[in-house]
């Protein structure tokens, strides 16, 4: 059975964060993301008046906001840079399709704590997922993880992947941790669950943090974008404000800051564990 092909659209839903240790803390907020087909980006955006590529608008998508080589001179489009990253590890051929799920710029401002790239083969099979993580210090790391499930096993079943933590994200968390990723690819719905775990002295793992995003698909239209703009005004700015506000609450709860290790501005890792 062929897996469904994913398509450009809006994904609107709720994000939940739960910290388990060393202090418990929970937060919820609502966001939307745009799923963009990087193979036909200009054609798709040509139909949308309030969402532009690489120029100011109510909503915007800028190639330079994403992808590898963040601090270097950009050579080529985002698609070109991602293909170079993926093809060098056998995760992209010319017949594949490449999608990006991320928040857009709103009135020129954006911050994506995490964006996802999906590499889909011509038969609909998901070949790889790239988890592009940004921190508030201006650093970016891409976790490039192949998908080893067969086409039939991917249909309506979560994809499980894992990777060692490579980027200092929360100033309250150490680096000796690992991520478990669970996702259902974006079709009528989308789900992403992330579990951050730390190995104890006894060799077992304890849960440190859970983050989840569950969303429903809407067609990418001006009417939907305008409705979301008024429903979630200045959403991307609020995300950054919320990160710093929650950090202040955690400090008040007695959390201690962890030193930030030396970090490349843009990096990628390819070691993965799939099951």
Wavefront OBJ file of the C-alpha trace (Angstrom):
o trace
v 0.000 0.000 0.000
v 1.422 3.379 -0.986
v 1.707 6.007 1.714
v -0.262 9.246 1.185
v 1.568 12.179 -0.382
v 1.727 15.260 1.831
v 0.746 18.682 0.475
v 1.193 22.373 1.242
v -1.097 23.593 4.010
v -1.552 25.206 7.420
v -1.318 23.252 10.666
v -3.069 24.814 13.653
v -2.884 23.318 17.107
v -1.647 23.258 20.678
v 1.868 22.960 22.077
v 2.411 21.459 25.522
v 5.658 21.435 27.544
v 6.055 19.450 30.752
v 9.269 19.541 32.782
v 9.716 16.655 35.197
v 13.100 17.379 36.791
v 14.740 18.934 38.654
v 11.590 21.079 39.079
v 8.160 20.355 37.647
v 6.722 22.971 35.338
v 4.008 22.904 32.659
v 2.879 25.308 29.960
v 0.488 25.289 26.997
v 0.094 27.634 24.061
v -1.480 27.697 20.604
v 0.424 28.177 17.352
v 0.194 27.509 13.647
v 2.821 26.399 11.177
v 2.990 26.383 7.388
v 3.912 23.251 5.446
v 5.759 24.356 2.301
v 6.662 22.260 -0.731
v 10.215 23.402 -1.487
v 9.941 21.979 -5.018
v 7.113 24.324 -5.984
v 7.491 27.092 -3.466
v 7.137 30.077 -5.813
v 4.141 28.579 -7.625
v 2.312 27.911 -4.346
v 3.048 31.319 -2.824
v 2.067 33.108 -6.030
v -1.542 32.303 -5.119
v -1.229 33.936 -1.673
v -1.284 37.730 -1.398
v -0.340 38.096 2.280
v 2.512 35.543 2.329
v 5.648 36.386 0.346
v 9.053 34.843 -0.242
v 12.164 36.840 0.662
v 10.334 40.159 0.871
v 8.353 41.946 3.574
v 4.663 41.176 3.908
v 2.138 40.447 6.625
v 3.531 36.885 6.543
v 6.879 35.982 5.071
v 9.140 33.082 4.265
v 12.853 33.842 3.943
v 15.303 31.195 2.738
v 17.976 32.561 5.064
v 15.858 31.829 8.143
v 16.368 28.100 7.640
v 18.809 25.414 6.646
v 22.532 24.756 7.104
v 25.352 27.307 6.930
v 23.437 29.888 8.885
v 26.520 32.000 9.597
v 28.167 31.480 6.205
v 27.503 33.129 2.869
v 24.400 31.567 1.379
v 24.922 29.782 -1.920
v 21.649 28.817 -3.531
v 18.121 28.512 -2.252
v 17.085 26.694 0.899
v 16.173 23.694 -1.247
v 19.657 23.671 -2.815
v 21.365 23.779 0.577
v 19.152 21.070 2.043
v 19.704 18.791 -0.946
v 23.469 19.142 -0.520
v 23.099 18.214 3.141
v 20.846 15.221 2.483
v 22.274 13.832 -0.739
v 25.736 13.589 0.773
v 24.318 10.978 3.175
v 22.203 9.074 0.668
v 18.929 10.610 1.849
v 17.829 12.428 -1.320
v 17.534 11.640 -5.033
v 16.049 13.777 -7.815
v 12.659 12.042 -7.712
v 12.160 12.818 -3.994
v 10.055 15.679 -2.649
v 11.188 18.023 0.107
v 8.868 19.815 2.531
v 9.398 22.280 5.392
v 7.050 22.730 8.365
v 7.737 25.960 10.271
v 6.241 29.165 11.585
v 6.361 32.016 9.060
v 7.631 35.507 9.702
v 4.877 37.761 11.019
v 5.427 41.457 10.251
v 9.070 40.598 9.581
v 9.821 38.685 12.797
v 10.238 34.952 13.341
v 11.795 32.525 15.777
v 11.332 28.787 15.260
v 12.382 26.700 18.275
v 12.013 23.712 15.943
v 11.279 23.289 12.235
v 10.886 19.979 10.433
v 11.889 18.872 6.953
v 10.305 15.809 5.376
v 11.932 13.873 2.534
v 9.251 11.879 0.725
v 9.982 9.358 -2.029
v 7.964 9.187 -5.233
v 5.872 6.290 -3.830
v 4.934 8.357 -0.754
v 7.352 6.667 1.621
v 8.981 8.970 4.153
v 12.759 8.631 3.712
v 14.081 11.076 6.297
v 13.092 13.751 8.781
v 15.311 16.685 9.702
v 14.671 18.309 13.089
v 16.095 21.835 12.817
v 16.466 23.273 16.325
v 17.247 26.914 17.127
v 18.163 28.339 20.502
v 17.783 31.907 21.716
v 21.577 32.384 21.577
v 21.510 32.384 17.768
v 22.720 28.785 17.276
v 21.162 26.112 15.072
v 21.538 22.342 14.881
v 19.918 19.923 12.441
v 19.268 16.340 13.524
v 19.158 14.416 10.219
v 17.410 11.081 10.834
v 16.534 8.449 8.237
v 13.207 6.630 8.423
v 13.588 2.857 8.258
v 9.944 1.799 8.294
v 8.499 0.237 5.131
v 5.860 2.110 3.122
v 3.042 -0.080 4.452
v 4.188 0.391 8.052
v 4.220 4.178 7.674
v 0.516 4.445 6.848
v -1.188 6.060 9.857
v 1.555 4.789 12.195
v 3.912 6.988 14.198
v 7.529 7.241 13.153
v 9.982 6.776 16.030
v 13.492 8.216 15.938
v 16.148 9.210 18.456
v 19.325 11.261 18.686
v 21.839 12.430 21.261
v 21.381 16.034 22.325
v 23.829 18.241 20.383
v 22.621 21.794 21.042
v 22.368 23.810 24.259
v 18.722 24.879 24.171
v 17.375 25.416 27.671
v 19.838 27.175 29.999
v 18.553 24.880 32.771
v 19.449 21.587 31.079
v 22.783 19.764 30.803
v 24.100 18.321 27.538
v 24.381 14.648 28.583
v 20.882 13.848 27.349
v 19.085 12.254 24.409
v 15.868 12.875 22.466
v 13.147 10.412 21.549
v 11.047 11.706 18.647
v 7.613 10.376 17.753
v 5.651 11.870 14.887
v 2.750 11.275 12.529
v 3.582 12.969 9.191
v 1.470 15.991 8.245
v -1.656 14.852 6.426
v -5.152 15.703 7.758
v -3.520 15.909 11.185
v 0.016 16.222 12.483
v 1.563 15.056 15.739
v 5.038 15.535 17.152
v 6.095 14.305 20.591
v 9.600 14.911 21.943
v 10.925 13.282 25.103
v 14.197 14.463 26.594
v 15.907 11.873 28.787
v 19.038 11.790 30.929
v 21.036 8.723 31.910
v 21.379 8.189 35.648
v 24.430 6.868 37.480
v 22.766 3.464 37.550
v 22.491 3.323 33.777
v 18.731 3.836 33.525
v 17.092 6.891 31.945
v 14.862 9.433 33.633
v 12.410 11.713 31.867
v 13.441 15.353 32.002
v 11.002 17.018 29.610
v 8.110 16.249 27.290
v 7.024 18.555 24.460
v 4.132 17.847 22.126
v 2.419 19.551 19.193
v -0.892 18.245 17.845
v -2.475 20.077 14.922
v -5.130 19.890 12.219
v -4.609 20.796 8.591
v -6.257 23.741 6.868
v -5.881 24.869 3.281
v -3.268 27.576 2.788
v -5.406 30.570 1.802
v -5.363 34.311 2.470
v -8.638 34.060 4.397
v -7.193 31.447 6.767
v -3.954 33.395 7.292
v -5.831 36.615 8.043
v -8.078 34.828 10.524
v -5.043 33.340 12.265
v -3.287 36.715 12.336
v -6.125 38.200 14.404
v -6.619 35.033 16.466
v -2.899 34.869 17.351
v -1.529 38.401 16.856
v 2.279 38.700 16.887
v 2.518 34.939 17.485
v 6.232 34.629 16.704
v 7.118 37.530 19.005
v 4.999 35.989 21.759
v 6.916 32.719 21.424
v 10.182 34.502 22.251
v 8.582 36.549 25.008
v 7.063 33.350 26.429
v 10.426 31.565 26.460
v 11.991 34.334 28.538
v 8.955 34.653 30.821
v 8.960 30.936 31.561
v 12.720 31.108 32.217
v 12.075 33.818 34.795
v 9.482 31.592 36.494
v 11.939 28.683 36.587
v 14.588 30.903 38.170
v 12.019 31.913 40.776
v 11.384 28.201 41.437
v 15.061 27.765 42.241
v 16.407 26.341 38.983
v 20.125 26.910 38.376
v 21.581 28.059 35.072
v 23.893 25.644 33.260
v 26.964 27.004 31.445
v 26.655 27.192 27.666
v 29.345 25.121 25.933
v 31.213 26.449 22.872
v 28.810 26.006 19.974
v 28.957 26.302 16.208
v 26.428 28.750 14.806
v 25.196 26.120 12.362
v 25.797 22.382 12.655
v 24.255 19.021 11.805
v 24.433 15.454 13.107
v 23.571 12.230 11.348
v 23.867 9.575 14.041
v 20.445 8.097 14.607
v 18.620 5.272 16.317
v 15.355 4.117 14.720
v 12.999 1.389 15.750
l 1 2 3 4 5 6 7 8 9 10 11 12 13 14 15 16 17 18 19 20 21 22 23 24 25 26 27 28 29 30 31 32 33 34 35 36 37 38 39 40 41 42 43 44 45 46 47 48 49 50 51 52 53 54 55 56 57 58 59 60 61 62 63 64 65 66 67 68 69 70 71 72 73 74 75 76 77 78 79 80 81 82 83 84 85 86 87 88 89 90 91 92 93 94 95 96 97 98 99 100 101 102 103 104 105 106 107 108 109 110 111 112 113 114 115 116 117 118 119 120 121 122 123 124 125 126 127 128 129 130 131 132 133 134 135 136 137 138 139 140 141 142 143 144 145 146 147 148 149 150 151 152 153 154 155 156 157 158 159 160 161 162 163 164 165 166 167 168 169 170 171 172 173 174 175 176 177 178 179 180 181 182 183 184 185 186 187 188 189 190 191 192 193 194 195 196 197 198 199 200 201 202 203 204 205 206 207 208 209 210 211 212 213 214 215 216 217 218 219 220 221 222 223 224 225 226 227 228 229 230 231 232 233 234 235 236 237 238 239 240 241 242 243 244 245 246 247 248 249 250 251 252 253 254 255 256 257 258 259 260 261 262 263 264 265 266 267 268 269 270 271 272 273 274 275
